[in-house]
Amino acid sequence: TALPVQLAFADADGERAALARIIHEFQAIEPLVKEAESQANPDARIRFQYDWLRQDLDRIRLSIQEHIDTPRSEPRTFPPLRGDYRR
């Protein structure tokens, strides 16, 4: 009985391609964020913080791009995500 060991044979080029697709998807999210923001009620008591969301999305996208550009063997540190988008 052989179990698939797909992960053991994963290659760096495949990972980079998958990460590049993730970056592309993050860029595709921006028009959706703009659309949601344009439909938000400006008089709502609790408002979604679209600028915080954009900052977090940019931080994630840039971190992925940095990994693609300069892979490292040591863990990196990065600022925590805001995570809570309601005020």
Secondary structure, DSSP 8 states (H G I E B T S, - for coil): -----GGGG--HHHHHHHHHHHHHHHHHHHHHHHHHHHTS-TT-SS-B-HHHHHHHHHHHHHHHHHHHHS--SS-----------B-
